[in-house]
């Protein structure tokens, strides 16, 4: 190799080394910036408050935040952690929130508040946003302290936290620091003085503890949510369900009677022409059915005010006639007895709630994404049992009874029958969702 080539290689190596050093310095600065949270408040453990009213308020707020859903493993002790939360970057395991040494025993109210407000653990580690501190940073210190008091009142459960199973480089604090620099800025809730107290209460619950935007928003390739797109709807991790827009009327936005239908759905799991299914059924079962009427009304009023004029998607091309014929055959064999020949559903005898929801005119059936309709056929449809709807009827799963071609056909049939103009579904779509 000539001296000229040697010189060129040395220059390239020097440039690469210099770039690496600069990158490491930049990452160190980012990590340092993310960790310098108010000079780290005192983290000494404080005695659990004995005020029963404060504990009861914290229990209500934990319901509002649906904390147990993530922090309770299937079949495990409440709030003891261990549940895996799937993300596009790997699995994050929720922590133990009970006052055991493996949980929050050494945490003070200040440390808990710092985690909620800034997404920083007691030992200074940056927390992953599967814990939705983007939303929780909006809660007040008083509410944080009430939550802390409730969690300290729980029976301690010895269950060590499981290490996360994230792929490199997402498993590093450096990558997390970069993500936070791009997407996270602690933001206390600010009341809108031009709106009513009820509207502001609804905004506080939806934007904060309810963390509705965590599911009902589109995320980019790095898992970030743009504030302008909050509540616009989006596919959940793993593309397993689509969380519809809470702003667009043709998805899950307010209808002609927005407040009443929203409150009824959150309270009972069913309302005219709709029922909560999949992840939303869990939210109603674990959380929203327990909220008081004032808070539910506030949420309904706030969401009604978020409505935007969004044109529904254009009519999709008709599915092949052979697919629609097969879909009609499958529908008559497996669906007609409950959902009716015209997709009208069936009313429960002596009650307002529908025993079987109508498919004709059903917004969930007509979503641009067919994911939820296919999931209902694959896994069945089960509304949550609530005080207002204690014995919901269910739909059996057809995962093993129907093949991908049959599920694609019947889903295409209901998406293009009774005036519907949604896109057809292919067997490949079903296979991907399955």
NORRA-V473754 format. One record per residue. N is the residue number from 1. SS is DSSP state (~ for helix, > for strand, _ for the rest). PSI is psi as a letter, one per 20 degrees, with the letter a starting at -180 (999 if undefined). Layout:
N	SS	PSI
N	SS	PSI
This chain:
1	_	p
2	_	r
3	~	h
4	~	g
5	~	g
6	~	g
7	~	g
8	~	g
9	~	g
10	~	h
11	~	g
12	~	g
13	~	h
14	~	g
15	~	g
16	~	g
17	~	g
18	~	g
19	~	h
20	~	g
21	~	g
22	~	g
23	~	g
24	~	h
25	~	g
26	~	g
27	~	h
28	~	g
29	~	g
30	~	g
31	~	g
32	~	g
33	~	g
34	~	h
35	~	i
36	_	m
37	_	o
38	_	k
39	_	k
40	_	n
41	_	r
42	_	p
43	_	j
44	_	q
45	_	p
46	_	q
47	_	q
48	_	p
49	_	q
50	_	j
51	_	o
52	~	h
53	~	h
54	~	g
55	~	g
56	~	h
57	~	g
58	~	h
59	~	g
60	~	g
61	~	h
62	~	h
63	~	g
64	~	h
65	_	i
66	_	l
67	~	h
68	~	h
69	~	g
70	~	h
71	~	k
72	>	o
73	_	q
74	_	p
75	_	j
76	_	r
77	_	q
78	_	p
79	_	j
80	_	j
81	>	a
82	_	i
83	_	p
84	>	p
85	>	o
86	>	p
87	>	r
88	_	i
89	_	j
90	>	a
91	>	p
92	>	p
93	>	p
94	_	q
95	_	r
96	_	p
97	_	j
98	_	q
99	_	l
100	_	r
101	_	h
102	_	i
103	_	d
104	_	j
105	_	h
106	_	j
107	_	p
108	_	r
109	~	h
110	~	g
111	~	g
112	~	g
113	~	h
114	~	h
115	~	g
116	~	g
117	~	h
118	~	i
119	_	k
120	>	p
121	_	r
122	_	h
123	_	j
124	_	i
125	_	q
126	>	p
127	_	q
128	_	q
129	_	j
130	_	h
131	_	o
132	_	m
133	~	i
134	~	h
135	~	g
136	~	i
137	_	i
138	_	i
139	_	q
140	_	r
141	~	h
142	~	g
143	~	h
144	~	g
145	~	h
146	~	g
147	~	g
148	~	g
149	~	g
150	~	g
151	~	h
152	~	i
153	_	i
154	_	q
155	_	p
156	_	p
157	_	p
158	_	o
159	_	o
160	_	q
161	_	p
162	_	p
163	_	q
164	_	q
165	>	m
166	>	q
167	_	q
168	_	p
169	_	j
170	_	i
171	_	i
172	_	q
173	~	h
174	~	g
175	~	h
176	~	h
177	~	g
178	~	g
179	~	g
180	~	h
181	~	h
182	~	h
183	~	i
184	_	p
185	_	o
186	_	p
187	_	o
188	_	q
189	_	p
190	_	o
191	_	q
192	_	o
193	_	i
194	_	i
195	_	r
196	_	r
197	~	h
198	~	g
199	~	g
200	~	h
201	~	g
202	~	g
203	~	g
204	~	g
205	~	g
206	~	g
207	~	h
208	_	d
209	_	h
210	_	h
211	_	l
212	~	h
213	~	i
214	~	h
215	_	g
216	_	l
217	_	q
218	_	q
219	_	q
220	_	a
221	_	h
222	_	j
223	_	j
224	_	q
225	_	p
226	_	p
227	~	h
228	~	i
229	~	j
230	_	p
231	_	j
232	_	i
233	_	q
234	>	q
235	>	p
236	_	r
237	~	p
238	~	j
239	~	k
240	_	h
241	_	q
242	>	p
243	>	o
244	_	r
245	_	p
246	_	j
247	_	h
248	_	p
249	_	h
250	_	i
251	_	e
252	_	j
253	_	r
254	_	q
255	_	b
256	_	h
257	_	m
258	~	g
259	~	g
260	~	g
261	~	h
262	~	g
263	~	g
264	~	g
265	~	g
266	~	h
267	~	g
268	~	i
269	_	i
270	>	q
271	>	r
272	_	o
273	_	j
274	>	q
275	>	q
276	_	p
277	_	r
278	~	c
279	~	h
280	~	h
281	~	h
282	~	h
283	~	g
284	~	g
285	~	g
286	~	h
287	_	f
288	~	h
289	~	i
290	~	i
291	_	q
292	_	r
293	~	h
294	~	g
295	~	h
296	~	g
297	~	h
298	~	g
299	~	g
300	~	g
301	~	g
302	~	g
303	~	h
304	~	h
305	~	i
306	_	i
307	_	p
308	_	q
309	_	o
310	_	p
311	_	p
312	_	q
313	_	q
314	_	q
315	_	p
316	_	q
317	_	q
318	_	q
319	_	q
320	_	q
321	~	h
322	~	h
323	~	g
324	~	h
325	~	g
326	~	g
327	~	g
328	~	h
329	~	g
330	~	g
331	~	g
332	~	h
333	~	h
334	~	i
335	_	h
336	~	h
337	~	h
338	~	g
339	~	i
340	_	q
341	_	h
342	_	j
343	_	k
344	_	i
345	_	a
346	>	p
347	>	q
348	_	p
349	_	p
350	_	j
351	_	r
352	_	h
353	_	q
354	>	p
355	>	g
356	>	p
357	_	q
358	_	q
359	_	h
360	_	p
361	_	j
362	_	p
363	_	h
364	_	h
365	_	h
366	_	j
367	_	q
368	_	h
369	_	p
370	_	j
371	~	g
372	~	h
373	~	g
374	~	g
375	~	h
376	~	h
377	~	g
378	~	g
379	~	i
380	_	r
381	>	p
382	>	o
383	_	q
384	_	q
385	_	p
386	>	r
387	_	h
388	_	i
389	>	m
390	_	h
391	_	m
392	_	q
393	_	q
394	>	r
395	>	p
396	_	q
397	_	q
398	_	j
399	_	g
400	_	i
401	_	h
402	_	q
403	_	r
404	~	h
405	~	g
406	~	h
407	~	g
408	~	h
409	~	g
410	~	h
411	~	g
412	~	h
413	~	g
414	~	h
415	~	i
416	_	j
417	_	r
418	_	k
419	_	i
420	_	q
421	_	k
422	_	r
423	_	q
424	_	r
425	_	p
426	_	q
427	~	h
428	~	h
429	~	g
430	~	g
431	~	g
432	~	h
433	~	h
434	_	999
